[in-house]
């Protein structure tokens, strides 16, 4: 899982994809569905072993998210690759 300091729009162009949140909630998104997120810990999983998924993402810079007085910045520590660069 990871979190970016941005307002994210994810649009499913083809296939299906699961969005997993740190709360344990999972949502299955299908072609034409849109996910809008701001500061959420999340991960994406393709539930199919045979079908690919294509998405487009638009990330817009935003102010840091503050919860209970604590600023939640980017968190890429749980990402599965070392190639992810901060969005700022």
PDB file with one MODEL, atoms N, CA, C and O in Angstrom:
MODEL        1
ATOM      1  N   UNK A   1       0.842  -1.188   0.000  1.00  0.00           N
ATOM      2  CA  UNK A   1       0.000   0.000   0.000  1.00  0.00           C
ATOM      3  C   UNK A   1       0.876   1.237   0.000  1.00  0.00           C
ATOM      4  O   UNK A   1       2.048   1.205   0.377  1.00  0.00           O
ATOM      5  N   UNK A   2       0.270   2.318  -0.434  1.00  0.00           N
ATOM      6  CA  UNK A   2       0.990   3.582  -0.470  1.00  0.00           C
ATOM      7  C   UNK A   2      -0.014   4.724  -0.378  1.00  0.00           C
ATOM      8  O   UNK A   2      -1.217   4.526  -0.550  1.00  0.00           O
ATOM      9  N   UNK A   3       0.498   5.928  -0.103  1.00  0.00           N
ATOM     10  CA  UNK A   3      -0.327   7.129  -0.067  1.00  0.00           C
ATOM     11  C   UNK A   3       0.458   8.236  -0.743  1.00  0.00           C
ATOM     12  O   UNK A   3       1.654   8.397  -0.498  1.00  0.00           O
ATOM     13  N   UNK A   4      -0.208   8.991  -1.586  1.00  0.00           N
ATOM     14  CA  UNK A   4       0.411  10.158  -2.203  1.00  0.00           C
ATOM     15  C   UNK A   4      -0.256  11.417  -1.650  1.00  0.00           C
ATOM     16  O   UNK A   4      -1.407  11.383  -1.215  1.00  0.00           O
ATOM     17  N   UNK A   5       0.472  12.509  -1.673  1.00  0.00           N
ATOM     18  CA  UNK A   5      -0.086  13.794  -1.248  1.00  0.00           C
ATOM     19  C   UNK A   5      -0.654  14.464  -2.482  1.00  0.00           C
ATOM     20  O   UNK A   5      -0.079  15.408  -3.024  1.00  0.00           O
ATOM     21  N   UNK A   6      -1.795  13.955  -2.911  1.00  0.00           N
ATOM     22  CA  UNK A   6      -2.430  14.464  -4.120  1.00  0.00           C
ATOM     23  C   UNK A   6      -3.896  14.074  -4.114  1.00  0.00           C
ATOM     24  O   UNK A   6      -4.320  13.198  -3.360  1.00  0.00           O
ATOM     25  N   UNK A   7      -4.657  14.733  -4.961  1.00  0.00           N
ATOM     26  CA  UNK A   7      -6.036  14.351  -5.231  1.00  0.00           C
ATOM     27  C   UNK A   7      -5.977  13.488  -6.480  1.00  0.00           C
ATOM     28  O   UNK A   7      -5.573  13.956  -7.544  1.00  0.00           O
ATOM     29  N   UNK A   8      -6.381  12.219  -6.352  1.00  0.00           N
ATOM     30  CA  UNK A   8      -6.207  11.243  -7.428  1.00  0.00           C
ATOM     31  C   UNK A   8      -7.542  10.856  -8.045  1.00  0.00           C
ATOM     32  O   UNK A   8      -8.516  10.586  -7.342  1.00  0.00           O
ATOM     33  N   UNK A   9      -7.567  10.835  -9.370  1.00  0.00           N
ATOM     34  CA  UNK A   9      -8.701  10.315 -10.123  1.00  0.00           C
ATOM     35  C   UNK A   9      -8.197   9.102 -10.894  1.00  0.00           C
ATOM     36  O   UNK A   9      -7.273   9.224 -11.698  1.00  0.00           O
ATOM     37  N   UNK A  10      -8.789   7.941 -10.661  1.00  0.00           N
ATOM     38  CA  UNK A  10      -8.420   6.729 -11.389  1.00  0.00           C
ATOM     39  C   UNK A  10      -9.616   6.246 -12.179  1.00  0.00           C
ATOM     40  O   UNK A  10     -10.673   5.985 -11.604  1.00  0.00           O
ATOM     41  N   UNK A  11      -9.467   6.120 -13.495  1.00  0.00           N
ATOM     42  CA  UNK A  11     -10.559   5.727 -14.376  1.00  0.00           C
ATOM     43  C   UNK A  11     -10.219   4.387 -15.008  1.00  0.00           C
ATOM     44  O   UNK A  11      -9.154   4.232 -15.606  1.00  0.00           O
ATOM     45  N   UNK A  12     -11.124   3.412 -14.878  1.00  0.00           N
ATOM     46  CA  UNK A  12     -10.913   2.093 -15.468  1.00  0.00           C
ATOM     47  C   UNK A  12     -11.330   2.154 -16.938  1.00  0.00           C
ATOM     48  O   UNK A  12     -12.494   2.401 -17.256  1.00  0.00           O
ATOM     49  N   UNK A  13     -10.368   1.926 -17.822  1.00  0.00           N
ATOM     50  CA  UNK A  13     -10.638   1.947 -19.261  1.00  0.00           C
ATOM     51  C   UNK A  13     -11.017   0.568 -19.790  1.00  0.00           C
ATOM     52  O   UNK A  13     -11.877   0.453 -20.663  1.00  0.00           O
ATOM     53  N   UNK A  14     -10.385  -0.471 -19.269  1.00  0.00           N
ATOM     54  CA  UNK A  14     -10.656  -1.856 -19.686  1.00  0.00           C
ATOM     55  C   UNK A  14     -10.462  -2.778 -18.496  1.00  0.00           C
ATOM     56  O   UNK A  14      -9.618  -2.517 -17.639  1.00  0.00           O
ATOM     57  N   UNK A  15     -11.226  -3.843 -18.436  1.00  0.00           N
ATOM     58  CA  UNK A  15     -11.047  -4.862 -17.412  1.00  0.00           C
ATOM     59  C   UNK A  15     -11.645  -4.481 -16.071  1.00  0.00           C
ATOM     60  O   UNK A  15     -12.498  -3.599 -15.974  1.00  0.00           O
ATOM     61  N   UNK A  16     -11.171  -5.173 -15.034  1.00  0.00           N
ATOM     62  CA  UNK A  16     -11.616  -4.945 -13.664  1.00  0.00           C
ATOM     63  C   UNK A  16     -10.397  -4.857 -12.756  1.00  0.00           C
ATOM     64  O   UNK A  16      -9.349  -5.435 -13.046  1.00  0.00           O
ATOM     65  N   UNK A  17     -10.546  -4.128 -11.655  1.00  0.00           N
ATOM     66  CA  UNK A  17      -9.446  -3.999 -10.702  1.00  0.00           C
ATOM     67  C   UNK A  17     -10.028  -3.821  -9.301  1.00  0.00           C
ATOM     68  O   UNK A  17     -11.077  -3.203  -9.121  1.00  0.00           O
ATOM     69  N   UNK A  18      -9.332  -4.372  -8.325  1.00  0.00           N
ATOM     70  CA  UNK A  18      -9.737  -4.190  -6.936  1.00  0.00           C
ATOM     71  C   UNK A  18      -8.909  -3.081  -6.307  1.00  0.00           C
ATOM     72  O   UNK A  18      -7.687  -3.039  -6.450  1.00  0.00           O
ATOM     73  N   UNK A  19      -9.597  -2.184  -5.608  1.00  0.00           N
ATOM     74  CA  UNK A  19      -8.930  -1.163  -4.813  1.00  0.00           C
ATOM     75  C   UNK A  19      -8.989  -1.631  -3.363  1.00  0.00           C
ATOM     76  O   UNK A  19     -10.075  -1.859  -2.830  1.00  0.00           O
ATOM     77  N   UNK A  20      -7.834  -1.776  -2.724  1.00  0.00           N
ATOM     78  CA  UNK A  20      -7.755  -2.200  -1.327  1.00  0.00           C
ATOM     79  C   UNK A  20      -7.355  -1.003  -0.473  1.00  0.00           C
ATOM     80  O   UNK A  20      -6.403  -0.294  -0.797  1.00  0.00           O
ATOM     81  N   UNK A  21      -8.083  -0.781   0.613  1.00  0.00           N
ATOM     82  CA  UNK A  21      -7.792   0.311   1.541  1.00  0.00           C
ATOM     83  C   UNK A  21      -7.223  -0.253   2.839  1.00  0.00           C
ATOM     84  O   UNK A  21      -7.430  -1.425   3.154  1.00  0.00           O
ATOM     85  N   UNK A  22      -6.512   0.576   3.587  1.00  0.00           N
ATOM     86  CA  UNK A  22      -5.891   0.101   4.827  1.00  0.00           C
ATOM     87  C   UNK A  22      -6.916  -0.276   5.892  1.00  0.00           C
ATOM     88  O   UNK A  22      -6.559  -0.911   6.885  1.00  0.00           O
ATOM     89  N   UNK A  23      -8.164   0.097   5.710  1.00  0.00           N
ATOM     90  CA  UNK A  23      -9.231  -0.300   6.633  1.00  0.00           C
ATOM     91  C   UNK A  23      -9.644  -1.753   6.426  1.00  0.00           C
ATOM     92  O   UNK A  23     -10.387  -2.320   7.228  1.00  0.00           O
ATOM     93  N   UNK A  24      -9.150  -2.351   5.334  1.00  0.00           N
ATOM     94  CA  UNK A  24      -9.549  -3.708   4.974  1.00  0.00           C
ATOM     95  C   UNK A  24     -10.645  -3.732   3.926  1.00  0.00           C
ATOM     96  O   UNK A  24     -10.964  -4.786   3.377  1.00  0.00           O
ATOM     97  N   UNK A  25     -11.224  -2.566   3.647  1.00  0.00           N
ATOM     98  CA  UNK A  25     -12.282  -2.483   2.639  1.00  0.00           C
ATOM     99  C   UNK A  25     -11.707  -2.733   1.251  1.00  0.00           C
ATOM    100  O   UNK A  25     -10.596  -2.306   0.937  1.00  0.00           O
ATOM    101  N   UNK A  26     -12.488  -3.438   0.420  1.00  0.00           N
ATOM    102  CA  UNK A  26     -12.113  -3.693  -0.971  1.00  0.00           C
ATOM    103  C   UNK A  26     -13.279  -3.285  -1.858  1.00  0.00           C
ATOM    104  O   UNK A  26     -14.441  -3.511  -1.520  1.00  0.00           O
ATOM    105  N   UNK A  27     -12.957  -2.685  -2.989  1.00  0.00           N
ATOM    106  CA  UNK A  27     -13.970  -2.298  -3.968  1.00  0.00           C
ATOM    107  C   UNK A  27     -13.547  -2.817  -5.328  1.00  0.00           C
ATOM    108  O   UNK A  27     -12.403  -2.625  -5.742  1.00  0.00           O
ATOM    109  N   UNK A  28     -14.462  -3.473  -6.026  1.00  0.00           N
ATOM    110  CA  UNK A  28     -14.197  -3.932  -7.382  1.00  0.00           C
ATOM    111  C   UNK A  28     -14.655  -2.847  -8.345  1.00  0.00           C
ATOM    112  O   UNK A  28     -15.829  -2.479  -8.359  1.00  0.00           O
ATOM    113  N   UNK A  29     -13.732  -2.338  -9.148  1.00  0.00           N
ATOM    114  CA  UNK A  29     -14.050  -1.330 -10.146  1.00  0.00           C
ATOM    115  C   UNK A  29     -14.042  -1.988 -11.519  1.00  0.00           C
ATOM    116  O   UNK A  29     -13.180  -2.811 -11.827  1.00  0.00           O
ATOM    117  N   UNK A  30     -15.021  -1.609 -12.337  1.00  0.00           N
ATOM    118  CA  UNK A  30     -15.163  -2.165 -13.682  1.00  0.00           C
ATOM    119  C   UNK A  30     -15.034  -1.049 -14.711  1.00  0.00           C
ATOM    120  O   UNK A  30     -14.982   0.131 -14.366  1.00  0.00           O
ATOM    121  N   UNK A  31     -14.984  -1.439 -15.965  1.00  0.00           N
ATOM    122  CA  UNK A  31     -14.839  -0.484 -17.061  1.00  0.00           C
ATOM    123  C   UNK A  31     -15.829   0.671 -16.896  1.00  0.00           C
ATOM    124  O   UNK A  31     -17.033   0.461 -16.749  1.00  0.00           O
ATOM    125  N   UNK A  32     -15.290   1.905 -16.924  1.00  0.00           N
ATOM    126  CA  UNK A  32     -16.110   3.099 -16.786  1.00  0.00           C
ATOM    127  C   UNK A  32     -16.196   3.630 -15.368  1.00  0.00           C
ATOM    128  O   UNK A  32     -16.641   4.760 -15.162  1.00  0.00           O
ATOM    129  N   UNK A  33     -15.780   2.842 -14.384  1.00  0.00           N
ATOM    130  CA  UNK A  33     -15.814   3.297 -12.990  1.00  0.00           C
ATOM    131  C   UNK A  33     -14.669   4.270 -12.713  1.00  0.00           C
ATOM    132  O   UNK A  33     -13.612   4.213 -13.343  1.00  0.00           O
ATOM    133  N   UNK A  34     -14.908   5.162 -11.756  1.00  0.00           N
ATOM    134  CA  UNK A  34     -13.918   6.168 -11.371  1.00  0.00           C
ATOM    135  C   UNK A  34     -13.732   6.117  -9.855  1.00  0.00           C
ATOM    136  O   UNK A  34     -14.703   6.064  -9.101  1.00  0.00           O
ATOM    137  N   UNK A  35     -12.479   6.134  -9.424  1.00  0.00           N
ATOM    138  CA  UNK A  35     -12.156   6.228  -7.998  1.00  0.00           C
ATOM    139  C   UNK A  35     -11.527   7.595  -7.758  1.00  0.00           C
ATOM    140  O   UNK A  35     -10.611   7.999  -8.475  1.00  0.00           O
ATOM    141  N   UNK A  36     -12.020   8.299  -6.752  1.00  0.00           N
ATOM    142  CA  UNK A  36     -11.470   9.599  -6.373  1.00  0.00           C
ATOM    143  C   UNK A  36     -10.935   9.453  -4.953  1.00  0.00           C
ATOM    144  O   UNK A  36     -11.664   9.051  -4.046  1.00  0.00           O
ATOM    145  N   UNK A  37      -9.658   9.782  -4.765  1.00  0.00           N
ATOM    146  CA  UNK A  37      -9.020   9.607  -3.461  1.00  0.00           C
ATOM    147  C   UNK A  37      -8.197  10.837  -3.103  1.00  0.00           C
ATOM    148  O   UNK A  37      -7.643  11.516  -3.967  1.00  0.00           O
ATOM    149  N   UNK A  38      -8.134  11.100  -1.805  1.00  0.00           N
ATOM    150  CA  UNK A  38      -7.228  12.144  -1.310  1.00  0.00           C
ATOM    151  C   UNK A  38      -6.581  11.639  -0.032  1.00  0.00           C
ATOM    152  O   UNK A  38      -7.232  11.549   1.009  1.00  0.00           O
ATOM    153  N   UNK A  39      -5.321  11.315  -0.112  1.00  0.00           N
ATOM    154  CA  UNK A  39      -4.562  10.931   1.064  1.00  0.00           C
ATOM    155  C   UNK A  39      -4.905   9.575   1.645  1.00  0.00           C
ATOM    156  O   UNK A  39      -4.657   9.342   2.828  1.00  0.00           O
ATOM    157  N   UNK A  40      -5.469   8.668   0.854  1.00  0.00           N
ATOM    158  CA  UNK A  40      -5.803   7.345   1.380  1.00  0.00           C
ATOM    159  C   UNK A  40      -4.663   6.364   1.146  1.00  0.00           C
ATOM    160  O   UNK A  40      -4.003   6.399   0.107  1.00  0.00           O
ATOM    161  N   UNK A  41      -4.434   5.477   2.137  1.00  0.00           N
ATOM    162  CA  UNK A  41      -3.522   4.354   1.936  1.00  0.00           C
ATOM    163  C   UNK A  41      -4.286   3.349   1.084  1.00  0.00           C
ATOM    164  O   UNK A  41      -5.397   2.946   1.430  1.00  0.00           O
ATOM    165  N   UNK A  42      -3.686   2.950  -0.029  1.00  0.00           N
ATOM    166  CA  UNK A  42      -4.399   2.062  -0.938  1.00  0.00           C
ATOM    167  C   UNK A  42      -3.429   1.221  -1.761  1.00  0.00           C
ATOM    168  O   UNK A  42      -2.228   1.486  -1.814  1.00  0.00           O
ATOM    169  N   UNK A  43      -3.989   0.207  -2.393  1.00  0.00           N
ATOM    170  CA  UNK A  43      -3.237  -0.640  -3.314  1.00  0.00           C
ATOM    171  C   UNK A  43      -4.211  -1.122  -4.384  1.00  0.00           C
ATOM    172  O   UNK A  43      -5.421  -1.172  -4.164  1.00  0.00           O
ATOM    173  N   UNK A  44      -3.668  -1.473  -5.534  1.00  0.00           N
ATOM    174  CA  UNK A  44      -4.463  -1.956  -6.663  1.00  0.00           C
ATOM    175  C   UNK A  44      -4.093  -3.399  -6.967  1.00  0.00           C
ATOM    176  O   UNK A  44      -2.914  -3.754  -6.976  1.00  0.00           O
ATOM    177  N   UNK A  45      -5.111  -4.240  -7.220  1.00  0.00           N
ATOM    178  CA  UNK A  45      -4.884  -5.641  -7.570  1.00  0.00           C
ATOM    179  C   UNK A  45      -5.804  -6.045  -8.711  1.00  0.00           C
ATOM    180  O   UNK A  45      -7.002  -5.765  -8.677  1.00  0.00           O
ATOM    181  N   UNK A  46      -5.253  -6.693  -9.708  1.00  0.00           N
ATOM    182  CA  UNK A  46      -6.051  -7.260 -10.786  1.00  0.00           C
ATOM    183  C   UNK A  46      -6.497  -8.647 -10.333  1.00  0.00           C
ATOM    184  O   UNK A  46      -5.652  -9.521 -10.137  1.00  0.00           O
ATOM    185  N   UNK A  47      -7.819  -8.876 -10.157  1.00  0.00           N
ATOM    186  CA  UNK A  47      -8.290 -10.165  -9.653  1.00  0.00           C
ATOM    187  C   UNK A  47      -8.243 -11.286 -10.695  1.00  0.00           C
ATOM    188  O   UNK A  47      -8.394 -12.457 -10.345  1.00  0.00           O
ATOM    189  N   UNK A  48      -8.041 -10.948 -11.942  1.00  0.00           N
ATOM    190  CA  UNK A  48      -8.038 -11.952 -13.008  1.00  0.00           C
ATOM    191  C   UNK A  48      -6.634 -12.474 -13.282  1.00  0.00           C
ATOM    192  O   UNK A  48      -5.657 -11.725 -13.254  1.00  0.00           O
ATOM    193  N   UNK A  49      -6.556 -13.755 -13.543  1.00  0.00           N
ATOM    194  CA  UNK A  49      -5.278 -14.350 -13.938  1.00  0.00           C
ATOM    195  C   UNK A  49      -5.108 -14.354 -15.448  1.00  0.00           C
ATOM    196  O   UNK A  49      -4.027 -14.661 -15.949  1.00  0.00           O
ATOM    197  N   UNK A  50      -6.172 -14.013 -16.183  1.00  0.00           N
ATOM    198  CA  UNK A  50      -6.106 -14.087 -17.648  1.00  0.00           C
ATOM    199  C   UNK A  50      -6.409 -12.774 -18.356  1.00  0.00           C
ATOM    200  O   UNK A  50      -6.048 -12.618 -19.522  1.00  0.00           O
ATOM    201  N   UNK A  51      -7.057 -11.831 -17.691  1.00  0.00           N
ATOM    202  CA  UNK A  51      -7.449 -10.570 -18.324  1.00  0.00           C
ATOM    203  C   UNK A  51      -6.625  -9.411 -17.767  1.00  0.00           C
ATOM    204  O   UNK A  51      -6.373  -9.342 -16.564  1.00  0.00           O
ATOM    205  N   UNK A  52      -6.214  -8.515 -18.638  1.00  0.00           N
ATOM    206  CA  UNK A  52      -5.459  -7.347 -18.217  1.00  0.00           C
ATOM    207  C   UNK A  52      -6.417  -6.218 -17.851  1.00  0.00           C
ATOM    208  O   UNK A  52      -7.604  -6.262 -18.174  1.00  0.00           O
ATOM    209  N   UNK A  53      -5.889  -5.225 -17.183  1.00  0.00           N
ATOM    210  CA  UNK A  53      -6.641  -4.031 -16.799  1.00  0.00           C
ATOM    211  C   UNK A  53      -5.886  -2.811 -17.289  1.00  0.00           C
ATOM    212  O   UNK A  53      -4.660  -2.747 -17.196  1.00  0.00           O
ATOM    213  N   UNK A  54      -6.621  -1.851 -17.807  1.00  0.00           N
ATOM    214  CA  UNK A  54      -6.007  -0.588 -18.224  1.00  0.00           C
ATOM    215  C   UNK A  54      -6.721   0.543 -17.498  1.00  0.00           C
ATOM    216  O   UNK A  54      -7.949   0.636 -17.508  1.00  0.00           O
ATOM    217  N   UNK A  55      -5.914   1.410 -16.859  1.00  0.00           N
ATOM    218  CA  UNK A  55      -6.456   2.566 -16.152  1.00  0.00           C
ATOM    219  C   UNK A  55      -5.687   3.812 -16.550  1.00  0.00           C
ATOM    220  O   UNK A  55      -4.552   3.743 -17.023  1.00  0.00           O
ATOM    221  N   UNK A  56      -6.321   4.936 -16.350  1.00  0.00           N
ATOM    222  CA  UNK A  56      -5.634   6.215 -16.495  1.00  0.00           C
ATOM    223  C   UNK A  56      -5.809   6.950 -15.163  1.00  0.00           C
ATOM    224  O   UNK A  56      -6.878   6.924 -14.552  1.00  0.00           O
ATOM    225  N   UNK A  57      -4.733   7.603 -14.736  1.00  0.00           N
ATOM    226  CA  UNK A  57      -4.756   8.335 -13.469  1.00  0.00           C
ATOM    227  C   UNK A  57      -4.422   9.797 -13.710  1.00  0.00           C
ATOM    228  O   UNK A  57      -3.547  10.130 -14.509  1.00  0.00           O
ATOM    229  N   UNK A  58      -5.132  10.657 -13.008  1.00  0.00           N
ATOM    230  CA  UNK A  58      -4.828  12.082 -12.987  1.00  0.00           C
ATOM    231  C   UNK A  58      -4.570  12.427 -11.525  1.00  0.00           C
ATOM    232  O   UNK A  58      -5.442  12.245 -10.675  1.00  0.00           O
ATOM    233  N   UNK A  59      -3.371  12.924 -11.237  1.00  0.00           N
ATOM    234  CA  UNK A  59      -3.005  13.310  -9.874  1.00  0.00           C
ATOM    235  C   UNK A  59      -2.822  14.819  -9.825  1.00  0.00           C
ATOM    236  O   UNK A  59      -2.032  15.385 -10.581  1.00  0.00           O
ATOM    237  N   UNK A  60      -3.554  15.458  -8.935  1.00  0.00           N
ATOM    238  CA  UNK A  60      -3.476  16.903  -8.778  1.00  0.00           C
ATOM    239  C   UNK A  60      -2.906  17.207  -7.401  1.00  0.00           C
ATOM    240  O   UNK A  60      -3.382  16.680  -6.395  1.00  0.00           O
ATOM    241  N   UNK A  61      -1.893  18.050  -7.356  1.00  0.00           N
ATOM    242  CA  UNK A  61      -1.298  18.424  -6.071  1.00  0.00           C
ATOM    243  C   UNK A  61      -2.364  19.024  -5.159  1.00  0.00           C
ATOM    244  O   UNK A  61      -3.256  19.738  -5.617  1.00  0.00           O
ATOM    245  N   UNK A  62      -2.263  18.728  -3.875  1.00  0.00           N
ATOM    246  CA  UNK A  62      -3.204  19.293  -2.911  1.00  0.00           C
ATOM    247  C   UNK A  62      -2.486  19.538  -1.586  1.00  0.00           C
ATOM    248  O   UNK A  62      -1.357  19.090  -1.383  1.00  0.00           O
ATOM    249  N   UNK A  63      -3.146  20.239  -0.709  1.00  0.00           N
ATOM    250  CA  UNK A  63      -2.585  20.491   0.616  1.00  0.00           C
ATOM    251  C   UNK A  63      -2.516  19.173   1.380  1.00  0.00           C
ATOM    252  O   UNK A  63      -3.292  18.258   1.105  1.00  0.00           O
ATOM    253  N   UNK A  64      -1.592  19.066   2.339  1.00  0.00           N
ATOM    254  CA  UNK A  64      -1.491  17.836   3.132  1.00  0.00           C
ATOM    255  C   UNK A  64      -2.793  17.547   3.884  1.00  0.00           C
ATOM    256  O   UNK A  64      -3.487  18.463   4.325  1.00  0.00           O
ATOM    257  N   UNK A  65      -3.102  16.291   4.016  1.00  0.00           N
ATOM    258  CA  UNK A  65      -4.266  15.854   4.774  1.00  0.00           C
ATOM    259  C   UNK A  65      -3.902  15.854   6.256  1.00  0.00           C
ATOM    260  O   UNK A  65      -2.855  15.332   6.641  1.00  0.00           O
ATOM    261  N   UNK A  66      -4.769  16.440   7.092  1.00  0.00           N
ATOM    262  CA  UNK A  66      -4.529  16.496   8.531  1.00  0.00           C
ATOM    263  C   UNK A  66      -5.659  15.741   9.227  1.00  0.00           C
ATOM    264  O   UNK A  66      -6.834  16.062   9.049  1.00  0.00           O
ATOM    265  N   UNK A  67      -5.287  14.726  10.029  1.00  0.00           N
ATOM    266  CA  UNK A  67      -6.253  13.925  10.779  1.00  0.00           C
ATOM    267  C   UNK A  67      -5.845  13.943  12.246  1.00  0.00           C
ATOM    268  O   UNK A  67      -4.719  13.583  12.588  1.00  0.00           O
ATOM    269  N   UNK A  68      -6.759  14.361  13.106  1.00  0.00           N
ATOM    270  CA  UNK A  68      -6.503  14.436  14.552  1.00  0.00           C
ATOM    271  C   UNK A  68      -5.228  15.223  14.848  1.00  0.00           C
ATOM    272  O   UNK A  68      -4.453  14.856  15.731  1.00  0.00           O
ATOM    273  N   UNK A  69      -5.019  16.308  14.101  1.00  0.00           N
ATOM    274  CA  UNK A  69      -3.867  17.170  14.318  1.00  0.00           C
ATOM    275  C   UNK A  69      -2.565  16.659  13.739  1.00  0.00           C
ATOM    276  O   UNK A  69      -1.534  17.322  13.857  1.00  0.00           O
ATOM    277  N   UNK A  70      -2.591  15.486  13.112  1.00  0.00           N
ATOM    278  CA  UNK A  70      -1.379  14.910  12.527  1.00  0.00           C
ATOM    279  C   UNK A  70      -1.435  15.030  11.004  1.00  0.00           C
ATOM    280  O   UNK A  70      -2.418  14.650  10.369  1.00  0.00           O
ATOM    281  N   UNK A  71      -0.356  15.566  10.437  1.00  0.00           N
ATOM    282  CA  UNK A  71      -0.268  15.697   8.985  1.00  0.00           C
ATOM    283  C   UNK A  71       0.132  14.355   8.368  1.00  0.00           C
ATOM    284  O   UNK A  71       1.134  13.753   8.753  1.00  0.00           O
ATOM    285  N   UNK A  72      -0.666  13.902   7.410  1.00  0.00           N
ATOM    286  CA  UNK A  72      -0.390  12.646   6.717  1.00  0.00           C
ATOM    287  C   UNK A  72       0.180  12.966   5.346  1.00  0.00           C
ATOM    288  O   UNK A  72      -0.562  13.303   4.424  1.00  0.00           O
ATOM    289  N   UNK A  73       1.484  12.863   5.212  1.00  0.00           N
ATOM    290  CA  UNK A  73       2.140  13.129   3.937  1.00  0.00           C
ATOM    291  C   UNK A  73       2.216  11.872   3.099  1.00  0.00           C
ATOM    292  O   UNK A  73       1.516  10.894   3.364  1.00  0.00           O
ATOM    293  N   UNK A  74       3.071  11.899   2.083  1.00  0.00           N
ATOM    294  CA  UNK A  74       3.257  10.726   1.237  1.00  0.00           C
ATOM    295  C   UNK A  74       3.848   9.586   2.046  1.00  0.00           C
ATOM    296  O   UNK A  74       4.671   9.800   2.935  1.00  0.00           O
ATOM    297  N   UNK A  75       3.423   8.389   1.733  1.00  0.00           N
ATOM    298  CA  UNK A  75       3.950   7.189   2.378  1.00  0.00           C
ATOM    299  C   UNK A  75       4.103   6.117   1.312  1.00  0.00           C
ATOM    300  O   UNK A  75       3.133   5.467   0.921  1.00  0.00           O
ATOM    301  N   UNK A  76       5.320   5.943   0.855  1.00  0.00           N
ATOM    302  CA  UNK A  76       5.602   4.939  -0.168  1.00  0.00           C
ATOM    303  C   UNK A  76       6.341   3.749   0.428  1.00  0.00           C
ATOM    304  O   UNK A  76       6.847   2.903  -0.308  1.00  0.00           O
ATOM    305  N   UNK A  77       6.407   3.676   1.756  1.00  0.00           N
ATOM    306  CA  UNK A  77       7.210   2.644   2.413  1.00  0.00           C
ATOM    307  C   UNK A  77       6.681   1.244   2.190  1.00  0.00           C
ATOM    308  O   UNK A  77       7.448   0.282   2.236  1.00  0.00           O
ATOM    309  N   UNK A  78       5.390   1.107   1.950  1.00  0.00           N
ATOM    310  CA  UNK A  78       4.822  -0.220   1.758  1.00  0.00           C
ATOM    311  C   UNK A  78       4.674  -0.578   0.284  1.00  0.00           C
ATOM    312  O   UNK A  78       4.188  -1.662  -0.039  1.00  0.00           O
ATOM    313  N   UNK A  79       5.081   0.301  -0.603  1.00  0.00           N
ATOM    314  CA  UNK A  79       4.987   0.004  -2.035  1.00  0.00           C
ATOM    315  C   UNK A  79       5.908  -1.164  -2.363  1.00  0.00           C
ATOM    316  O   UNK A  79       6.929  -1.363  -1.705  1.00  0.00           O
ATOM    317  N   UNK A  80       5.541  -1.930  -3.380  1.00  0.00           N
ATOM    318  CA  UNK A  80       6.291  -3.145  -3.697  1.00  0.00           C
ATOM    319  C   UNK A  80       7.454  -2.919  -4.648  1.00  0.00           C
ATOM    320  O   UNK A  80       8.080  -3.880  -5.096  1.00  0.00           O
ATOM    321  N   UNK A  81       7.746  -1.690  -4.955  1.00  0.00           N
ATOM    322  CA  UNK A  81       8.857  -1.432  -5.863  1.00  0.00           C
ATOM    323  C   UNK A  81       9.689  -0.267  -5.354  1.00  0.00           C
ATOM    324  O   UNK A  81       9.159   0.655  -4.736  1.00  0.00           O
ATOM    325  N   UNK A  82      10.966  -0.306  -5.607  1.00  0.00           N
ATOM    326  CA  UNK A  82      11.855   0.791  -5.230  1.00  0.00           C
ATOM    327  C   UNK A  82      11.877   1.885  -6.289  1.00  0.00           C
ATOM    328  O   UNK A  82      12.524   2.915  -6.106  1.00  0.00           O
ATOM    329  N   UNK A  83      11.173   1.666  -7.396  1.00  0.00           N
ATOM    330  CA  UNK A  83      11.208   2.605  -8.510  1.00  0.00           C
ATOM    331  C   UNK A  83      10.200   3.736  -8.370  1.00  0.00           C
ATOM    332  O   UNK A  83      10.196   4.648  -9.196  1.00  0.00           O
ATOM    333  N   UNK A  84       9.350   3.706  -7.356  1.00  0.00           N
ATOM    334  CA  UNK A  84       8.337   4.746  -7.197  1.00  0.00           C
ATOM    335  C   UNK A  84       8.990   5.998  -6.648  1.00  0.00           C
ATOM    336  O   UNK A  84       9.677   5.957  -5.627  1.00  0.00           O
ATOM    337  N   UNK A  85       8.775   7.093  -7.322  1.00  0.00           N
ATOM    338  CA  UNK A  85       9.323   8.383  -6.905  1.00  0.00           C
ATOM    339  C   UNK A  85       8.209   9.222  -6.276  1.00  0.00           C
ATOM    340  O   UNK A  85       7.058   9.098  -6.695  1.00  0.00           O
ATOM    341  N   UNK A  86       8.503  10.064  -5.292  1.00  0.00           N
ATOM    342  CA  UNK A  86       7.493  10.937  -4.709  1.00  0.00           C
ATOM    343  C   UNK A  86       6.847  11.809  -5.779  1.00  0.00           C
ATOM    344  O   UNK A  86       7.490  12.168  -6.765  1.00  0.00           O
ATOM    345  N   UNK A  87       5.562  12.151  -5.580  1.00  0.00           N
ATOM    346  CA  UNK A  87       4.847  12.936  -6.585  1.00  0.00           C
ATOM    347  C   UNK A  87       5.140  14.419  -6.479  1.00  0.00           C
ATOM    348  O   UNK A  87       4.667  15.192  -7.312  1.00  0.00           O
ATOM    349  N   UNK A  88       5.907  14.845  -5.478  1.00  0.00           N
ATOM    350  CA  UNK A  88       6.234  16.262  -5.333  1.00  0.00           C
ATOM    351  C   UNK A  88       7.673  16.488  -5.639  1.00  0.00           C
ATOM    352  O   UNK A  88       8.147  17.622  -5.573  1.00  0.00           O
TER     353      UNK A  88
ENDMDL
END
